[in-house]
Amino acid sequence: MTEYTPKERLARALTDQTVDRMPAVSVTQTGTIEQMEACDAFWPEANDDAEKMATLAEAAHTLLGFEAVRVPFDITAEANLFGCEIKPGTKDQQPSVVGHVVNNIDDIEKIKGYDLSQGRIGVICDSIKILADKYGDELPIMGSMIGPFSLAQHINGDDWFMAIFTKEEFGLALMEVTTDFCVDYARKMVENGADTMVIIDPTASAQLIGAAFYEKFVVPYHKKIVDAMHELNVATVLHICGDTTKGLSMMESCGVDAISIDQSVDVATAVSTAEKAVIIGNLDPVNVLWNKTPEIVKEESQKVLDAGVGILAPGCGIVSKTPNANLQAMAEVAKSYRY
Ligand SMILES: [Zn+2]
């Protein structure tokens, strides 16, 4: 069978076309301390400096054998652009959003009119350009961003879940703004060389908000982003944390090419539930990838493959203390698998 470049292989695998073998990738964050030490690009600096970000992203390819490069390593750059206060990250911890800027519908006007060249959003786009210039012919260049629902939560704070139940007009207005931003930002990443888009929308979960609210507050907005990416011929992956089993069909209904499932989802169930979307996952980042041996990682990977997964990958963001050897073991298993 034809040999594909990693870029062709992933694009085909994500759109359910025949490939020679499974690609070895992580659609969730890849930065780890062992990689930082090997390539001399450390968190938190690698979150704020385009060159360092690219260097650490590249390590997942050169050191771990992953067949893609992916940025960024966290999901706070977006809220930061809108003025939310961020608790800075450390060498082993990602930054987090601690301050919120929108309390009511009148505040929404204030966050319109952002500049995508500013702040960390600009840095991430520059980093994509560096990676695309170096690897764009060969490797998939994965751009990742927070999804519009979780971004709205970052902007509004913990009141967000109550807001969608009790202040619909406000909730939908904020979703419009975060979604328009996500579309603009995703397009900018593609302009800079990204060819694969990952939407990480951790809390946009039907398990948390129920099916009716998921249909109203999530599906149409994800669809807008996916449609914009499909216009540019960019495959899109959706990751939502936790047990998304009951929400899988609704997740798929936005037209996304692939769904990245958490370790709490049963792979076989997900594969049989999805009509078209490729299922990606779902090695436990803590209890397997971080805390077990390469031998166990291989055994657990085999179980995920046996259950019919489309692409073997971590079930959520890789923990920074994860040993290289375990990630290399996962990559090896993926590469040896023929569909
Ligand atoms: Zn997750």
Boltz pocket constraint, residues with backbone or C-beta under 6 A from the ligand:
constraints:
  - pocket:
      binder: B
      contacts: [[A, 202], [A, 239], [A, 240], [A, 241], [A, 242], [A, 262], [A, 315], [A, 316], [A, 317]]
      max_distance: 6.0
